[in-house]
Structure formats: structure tokens, C-alpha cells
């Protein structure tokens, strides 16, 4: 699907928060980015895939999750506007994906092949530096999430979730929020009742 300039601007504005980018980088990004409309419930990456794509969310909300052997799903990440999401195991190793990524609501995303991005890094090292900063932020966010799961109460975790996803709280099913917070759906219902009081 062709990318309109205003859609590409979302990604460019995000990048310009960290670095100044040349017209050449902008043109190459436009060439290697593929826009996709994602329907609610549509899987854009399934487990056991070797697809190596970075996903940038233009609008909407995606979810990455792990499906356990008993069929239970564990939500790893929700991704909203201007967020990146992917299965970093398959992106940076030779292993197949263990996560799935789905649209929670109708969404629009940009897909960028890892191989194309790496060519851009070689041609424009300043863009690689930007991506390194991105990954550093991502690692810090993951560490905070792990610490939150280990140290915060269920109510504190829910409060943080509301702050992070204020526009999507009512659109995300309870069982997915509960699995993201590491609590049961019943516990989440109790917390929500108390929260509204």
C-alpha cells in the first residue's frame, strides 16, 4: 500500500526528536517502509515465523503475546501510536518467532524489513545511532516492566497501566490486561471496582 506523506511524517517526526535527518534518509525510509492496515484480531506475526520485520504503529493498538502449551496467552506488550513492536528473538537470532502480534483494534502500521534497515545503517551511521538509542530506551522500559511485575502490588500495576494506556483502557479486554499485569482476571475486576470508587 502506498504511504501518504502525512503518514510517513509520523515516523519522521518521531525520529527528528532524536536526530536531524537528511532528505536522502527520508526518501530511503519511504522506499523501504510498507504501510499496512490491520484489522481487529488480525495476526501480523505468528509463532514459528522467520519474518524479520520491525513494526512501527501509526495509529491504533497492537499486542504481542506468548501462547503457552496449555493454550493460555501471556501478553508481553501493548503498542500504541509511535511505538515499535516486534519479536526481538527472531529479529536478532536465527530462531523462529515465539511471540505473536495482533491488532487489538483497527490499526495502521509501517513494516520495515530488517535487511533493508541494516543497509540504511551502513549508508547513514547517524540513523544507526538513533536506532541504538531506541533500543536502549526499549531495554530500560523492559527492565522497569520486570521490576514492576516483581515488586508492585496489583493495584499499583493497574494504576501504572492506566497512565500508560489511558486512551485504550476501555478497548482492551480484561483478560489481556490481566495477563499483561501478571494477575488473574478476577483480581483485575476487584481492583477496577475499587478504582472507580
N, C-alpha and C positions, 0 to 999 in steps of 0.2 A: 504494500500500500504506500502511495506517495506521502511524503511528510510535508505538511504545510509549514511555512516559515515560522508562524506563531507557535507551532508545536515544537519545532526544533529550538525555538527561543527558550523554552522551559529548561532544556538541558544546558543550553549555552549560558543562561543567567545563573544557573546552579554552579557551573564551572567557573564563571567570572567572579564568583565570591572569593575564590582562592587564587586564581591566576588570570593574567590577561592572555587572550588567545588571538592568534592571527587569523586573517581571512582564509589562509590555506588550511589551518586546522579545522575551521568551521566547515569548509567545503568537504574536507575528508570525513569529518564526523557525519555530515549529512549523507555522504555516499555510503558509509558503512552501517548506518542506523536503519533498521526496518521497523516501521510502525505497525502495531497490531492492536486490533480491538479485541478485548477479552470479555466473554460473556460470563454471567454469574455461574459458578460451578465448573467453568471450563478449566481443564488441566493444561498448563502450558509447558510443564516439565513433569515427567513421570519418573518413578523409581526405575532403576536399572537402565537409565539412558546414558548415552555418551555425548549428548549435546553439550557443547561448551559455549554457553551464551550468558552475557551479562544482561540483566533486565533493569531498565530504568522506568519508574512509574510516572507517567504524565498526569494521570488523574485516576481516581478510584481507589481500590484496596485489594491487595493480593495477600495470600497466606502461604507460607512454606510450612510443611509438616512432615513428620516421620510416621509411617504406619508400622506398628509393632506386629509381631507374629500372630497375636490374638485378635488383630483387626483394629485395636484401639489406636486412635490418632493422637499424636503429641504435636501441638503447634509450636514451632520454633520461632517464627517471626511473622508479624504483620507488616506489610509495606504499603505506605501511602504516598501521596504526591511528593516528587523529588527524592524518593528513596530508591536505593538499589537493592535487589534481591537476587539470590542465585544459590545453587548448591556448590559451595566452595570446595567440597571434596572432589567432585568431578571436574571442576574448573581447573584445579591446580595439582591434580594427581591423574594417574591413568585409570583410576577406579570408576566404576559406574555410579550414577547418582543414587543416593539413599533417601533423598528428600523428594517430595512432590511440591509443585507450586500451582495454586489455583486462584482464579478470580473469585473474590467474595461478593462483589457487585460488578456491574458492567464497568469496565476499566479500559484505559488506553495506555499502552506501554511502548517503549522502544527496545528492540532486541539488537545487541551488538555481539557479533562473533568474537570470541577470544583471540583467534588468529589475526583478525583484522585490527583489533585493538593493539596487539603486540607490534604489528607493522607501524602503526601510528606512533607507538612509543619510540621505535628506532629512529623514525624520521623527525620526531619532535620530543626530545627528552624532557622538556618542561611539562608536557602532558603526562608523562610517566610519573613525574614528581607529584603532580596533582592527584593521580590515582593512588600513589603511596599514602598521601595524606588521608585520602578517602578510606583506605584500608586500616590505617591507624585509628581513625575515628570508629570504624566498624568494630575493631578489636576491643577498643575501650568500651563501646556500647555492650558488646557481648560479655565482657568481664563484669560490668555493672549488673547485667541481667542475671548472671550466675550468682553474684553476691546477693542480689535481691531475693532470688529463689531460696538461697540458703539461710538468710538472716532476717528477712522481713516477715511480719505477720501477714496473714491472708488479706486482712483489711488494708494494710499499708501497700501491699502489692496491687490491690484493686484501685486504690486511690492514685497510685502512680500510673496505672494503665489508663484511667480516665483522663489524666493530664496529657498523656502521650497521644491518645487516640480520641480526643474529645468529639470530633465530627463523626466518628464511626461506631461509637459505643452501642448505639441502638440498632446498628445494621449488622453487627457481628453476632452470630448465635452464641448463646450462653455456654454451651459445651465447649466451643472453640476458645472462648475467653478463659474458661476454667482450665483447659488443658495448657494454655499458654502460661497461666499463673501457677500451675502445678497444684491445683486444688480440685475438689470434686464440684460437680455442677450444683449439688445441694448446698455446699458451703458458700458458693458464689451467690445463690439465691438468698441465703440468710444475710450475707454481707450487703447485698443490694437493698434489701428491705431496711436494714439499719441505716444505710447510707442516705436513703430518701427521707428519713425522719428528721 
